[in-house]
């Protein structure tokens, strides 16, 4: 696993779809951002939240995309930023401050 990978991470009593932000210097602790929680085997989108957990509680999702799909990945991340309401992430993905659109559900 490496920084930026999508993973399932056990934090407390829940499992979260997350991505890896960084690792501790000893490599045993993983710093993640939680995106969705598992509830009755269905994802429940949450506001992105930072968390830490032991590497034994993190498993790779097995989702890998080839470099030629970067444009599609970028669009998916922009869509995810909009869906989760993460304005800062959206602006980072867009390369600076952009007009923020709300998503109605």
N, C-alpha and C positions, 0 to 999 in steps of 0.2 A: 504494500500500500504506500501511496505517496500523497503529498499535498495536492489538493484539488480532486481527489478520488471521491466518488459517491459511495457511501457505506451505510450499513445498518448498524446503529450503535445503541447499546443498552445503557440507559441512564435512569437510575431509580428503578421503578417497576415497569417502565415502558421501553419500547423499542422505537427508534426514530430513524427516518430517512434523513441523512446528514451528508455534509461534505467535510473533508479534512482541511483544517486551516493550518495546523502545524503539529509538531511532535515535541515532547520535552527533550532535554539534552540527553537523558538516559534512554530515551526511546520507549519507555513503558507507558507514558501518559500521552493520550491523543487529544488534541484540541479540535473540536468540531463546531459546526453551525448546524443546529437542528432546523429542519424544514417542514417535516410532517411526522405525525405520531400515528402509530398503528392502533386502531380501535376496531375490534371484531373483524380483524383481517382486512380492513379497509384503511386507506390513508386519510388522515384528518389534517388538512393544511393548517399550519400555525405560523405566527410571526417568527421570522428567523431569530433564533436564540443561540448564543454561544454556550458551550458546555465542555466539560472534560470527562474523560473516562479512561479506564485501563485498556490497553491494547487487546486484552483477551475478550473484551466486550464489544469489539468492533469487527465486523466482517464485510468484506468487499461485496458489492452488489453484483459484480460480474458484468457491469455495463461499461463497455469500452467502445469508443468510436474512432475510426481511422482519421488521420489528419485532413483528408479531403472533405470531411463532413463538418469542418470547423464553422462554416457559415450557418449551417443548420443548428449546430450546437449553440452558437451565439444567439440565434433567434429563439431557441428554446429557453435559454437562460434569461433573455429579455422578457419573454412571456411569463416565466416563473417569477421574476422580480415584480412584474405587474400584478400577478395573481396573489403574491404574498404581501403586496403593499410595501416592498422594500425600496423606498425612493433612493437611498444612497447607492445601493447595488445597481439599480437601474441607471443612475447617472454615471457610475463607473463603467458600466457596460457600453453606454452610449458615447463615452469619451469626453464627458463634461456635463455641465448643467443643461438639461433639456426640458421641454414642456412636459409636465407630469400629467398623465391621463389616469383617471380612476377607472377601475374595472367594476362593473355592476354584476352582482351574482343573483 
